[in-house]
Amino acid sequence: MIIKYLSFVIGLIWSYSLIKTHSIFNKKTALIFKLLISKVSWLTFIAGCYFGYKNFSIKATLIGIGTAVVLVHLGFHFLGSYLRTKLGEESLNKIKTFFEYALIALIVYFVFNWFQ
């Protein structure tokens, strides 16, 4: 039962972290990310909540959801603070821009290969 509950919480952390990730990108990239990845992550998160409701008590489900959300927000906060101090704001913006363009190129690549 513990392994089942831990996989429930890990699944919620995974899907909520992908939901939270779209807030990092700029507006154009966030739109693409939101349409293609975040929507599926919301469905996964909701399905995970339903799974928790069906298999555990409502109290255990709410504790799992709360734990997942808090851990993701703390992880993003501490990782952002660490990267800002370690790399600096300017280097972090350059890396972020590179990943935004790489994400767009990767999506375009997969869309073109999907139609072939």
N, C-alpha and C positions, 0 to 999 in steps of 0.2 A: 504494500500500500504506500510505503514511503517513496519507493521508486516511481510509482505512478504519479504521486503528488509532485515530486521534484521535476518529473518531465512536464507536468502541467505548468509549473512555474517557469521553467526554462523556455517552454514554447511561448508563454506570454511575454517573457523578457525579449525573446527573439523578434516576435512580431511587433511589439511596441517600440523596440529600438529602430526597426525599419520605418515605422510611422513617424518617429521623432526625427529621423535622419533628414527627411525632406525639409525641415525648417532651417537646416544649415545652408542649403544652396540658395543661389539668387533666384529671382522670380521665374525666369524662363526655364532654367534647369529644374527648379522645384515643380513647375507645372508638368514637365515630362515625367519627373520622378513620381509625382503625385498620381498621374494618370496610369502609369504602368506598374508601379511597385507598391505605392502606399495603399491603393484601393484593395489589392490582394492582401496586404498585411492587415488592413482593417477587418476584412472577412476572416482571416486566420485568427485574429485577436478575438473577434466575436464568437467564432467557433470554439476557441479555447475556453472562453468564459462559459459557454454552454456545456462543454465537456466537463468543466469543473463543477457546474451546477448539477449535472446528472450523476457524477461519480462521488462527489464529496458533499459535505454539509454546506449550507449557505454561508455560514461563518468561515469555514475553511476556504471556500471559494473567494469570498471578499478579502480575506487576509492574503491569499495568493495574488489576487489582482492588485491590491494595494502595494504589496511587496515588489511586484514586477515594475509597477509605475515608479515607485520611489527609487528602486535600484537603477533604472534607466536614467531618470533625471539626475541622480547623484553621479552616475558614471559619465554622462555628458558634461556635467558641470566641472567635475575634477579633471577629466581629460582635456576639456577646453582650457581650463586654467593652466594645466601643465604645459600644453602645447604653446600657449601664449607666452609663458615665461621662458620656455626652452628655445623656441624658434623666433619669437618676436612676431608682432602683428603683420609686418610687411611680408615676411617669408611665408607666414601662414596664409595670407591672401593669395600669394602666388601659387602655393600648393593647392589651395581650394579651387582656384581658377583652372589649374591643370586637370584636376579630378572632374570638374564640371564639364569641360570639353571632352575629356576621355569618356565620361558617361554618355554624352550625346553621340559621340562617334560609335561607341559600343552598341547603343540602341539602333542607330542607323544601320550598322553592319548586320545586326540580327534581323532587322526588318527586311533588308534586301535579300538576305540568305533565306528567309522564311518563304518568300515568294518564288524562289527558284525551284 
